[in-house]
Structures are given as structure tokens and as C-alpha cells.
Amino acid sequence: MTRIKRGYIARRRRTKMRLFASSFRGAHSRLTRTITQQKIRALASAHRDRDRKKRDFRRLWITRINAAIRDNKVSYSYSGLIHNLYKSQLLLNRKILAQIAILNKNCLYMISNEIIT
């Protein structure tokens, strides 16, 4: 039997994979099997870290609020502030509170004083 040359479709698929992996180092950007494995790994990591980013930012905001509250020498900590916010029905999320804590600590101090009384 005569040899049949493959068409352009497989080559086009591999070229697309190589373009995806062009920034990888070493064999991870050159060998087709390794590129396939690294592509799966990279996409899985990206999917996982999109959720992880939300957790990390929430942790950062909580840390910033807690540091600002303790720095102002208010009589309670972060958990007390959040508890009193819910009791007084002030709808300020942690992201906004962290921005206030960074940009205007006096405003955060006024909010905490209003909640106490």
C-alpha cells in the first residue's frame, strides 16, 4: 500500500497548542505530549485560582479592618465590629470597610463610635 500523508488538521491543532504554551519553559513549550499535559494543568490551576482569589481578597479585607480597628484603640475587635454592624443594620461589606480603613481611618472610627451608642 502506498503511504497516505495526513492532512493539515492535525498540524493546525498542534500549532494552536504550541501558541498556547509558547510562554512555558523548556520541553513544556516544545514537545506535543508535554504541551498537552501542561495545558490541562494550566487550565485546571486557572479554574481553581479564580475561586481562590475571592477567598484571598476576603482574608485581606478582614485583616485590614482588624488592624485599623485595633490601631484606633476601639474597645472591640473585628468580630465585635461586624456583629454591631449587623445589629444596627448598617449594610457595609468588608471590601468597602477595608477601603475606608485604608483611606480614611477617622471615618471608620466615627462609624464604630456610632455603632456602640
N, C-alpha and C positions, 0 to 999 in steps of 0.2 A: 504494500500500500504506500501511496505517496504521502509525504508529510503535509499536514494542513496547518498553515500558520494561523495563529489566533488573531482575532480582530483587535480593534482599538479600545474596546470597552474595558477590558481588564487593566490595560495600561492607563486609561483615563482614571479608573478607580484608584489605582496605586499613586498616581500623580496627586490626586486630591488628598490622599492620606499623607503624602510627603509634604504637601503645603501646610497641612495642619501641624505636622511635627517638625517643621523647619527650625523652630527655636530650641528644640531639645538638643542635648549634648551627646556626642559620640554615636554609638550604634543606634541609639534611640531615635535618631533622625535619619538613619541611612538604610537600615535593614527592614524589609517589609513586615516580617513577623513581629519583630520587636516594636516597630511603629504601631502595629495593631494593638499589642498589649498595652503600650504606653498611652495610646489614645483612650482605651477603655478606662485605664487607671485615672487619667487626667479628667475625663468627663465625670467619673464617679466622685473624685475629690471635689470638683466644682459643685456638683449637686449637693454633697454633704456640707460643704463650707458655706453655701448660701443660707442654710439653716443655722449653722454655727455662728455666722456673722451677727444674726439677730440676738443670739444669746450673749455674745461678747459685748455688743453695744449696750445691752441692758445692764450687764455687770458693771461696765464702765460708768454709766449714768448713776447707778446706785452708789458706787464708790465715791464719785464726785459729790453727790448730795450729802453723803455721810461725812465726808471730810469737811465740807463747808459748814454743816450743822455743828459739828464738834469744834470747829475753829471759832465759831461765833459764841461759844460757851453757852449754848442754849441748854435748858435743863433736861433735854431728852436726846435720844439718838435718832437714827434714820427710821427705825421701825416705829418709834413714837410719833415722828412727824407724819409718816404715811397714815398711821392709824387715826391721828387727829384730823388729817385732811379728809379722810373718808367720813369721819363723824360730822364734820362741819360741811360736808357735801361740796367741797371745792374740787372742781374737775381739772386738775393739773396733772398731766402724765409725767413720767420720770424724765423723759427727754427734755421737756420744757423746764422742769425744775433744775436739771443739770445745767441748762443754758443760763438760767437765772443765777445759779450758784457761781458760774464762771464769770459772767459779765457784770452782775450787779449783786454783790453779797448783801448789801443793805436791804434790797428788795426782799431777798429770801428771809432775812432777819425779821422784816416787817410782817411777812406772811406768817412766819412761825409765831410771832407775838400775837397776831390776830386770832390764830387758831387756839392758842392757850386760853385766851379770855372768852 
